[in-house]
Amino acid sequence: MAMSMGGSGSRMSEMNVTPMIDILLVLLIIFMVIVPVAPKGLKALVPQPPKTQAPQPERTVVVQVFNHSGALPTYKINDVDVAHTELLSKLTEIFANRAERVMFVKGDDHVDFTYIAEVIDIGRAANVDRIGLMTPRIQAGQ
């Protein structure tokens, strides 16, 4: 291997980087010492929820209409049996303090639609804004 010495009488100038590396190492050590001392964030107090929480009312209201052969249908609001005469008062009570007034009506397979329409009318009388109909899920293989 041959080394180039700069030829006949010409000087090759190279920058001496040793002092720059020394300064870099000193700055690196200074920053490594300062960083753990610097505060990591603000200490803020976050409001905590109350220890005793009131039970949250169910948001979804489903009125179910069940058909009984030869007899009048029975009604349920969220799995609670309700008589036909009490349906309007119960729905009015449920939706009295709600901002979101949504109700779903689910009918039995063989119930006459007039009973479903009657529940929809009762829901409108109870000031329900949106009424949806729930249908059975259709399986892919059928």
Secondary structure, DSSP 8 states (H G I E B T S, - for coil): ------SSS--------HHHHHHHHHHHHHHHHHGGGS--S---------SS------S-EEEEEE--TTS--EEEETTEEE-GGGHHHHHHHHTTT-SS-EEEEEE-TT--HHHHHHHHHHHHHTT-SEEEEE-----TT-
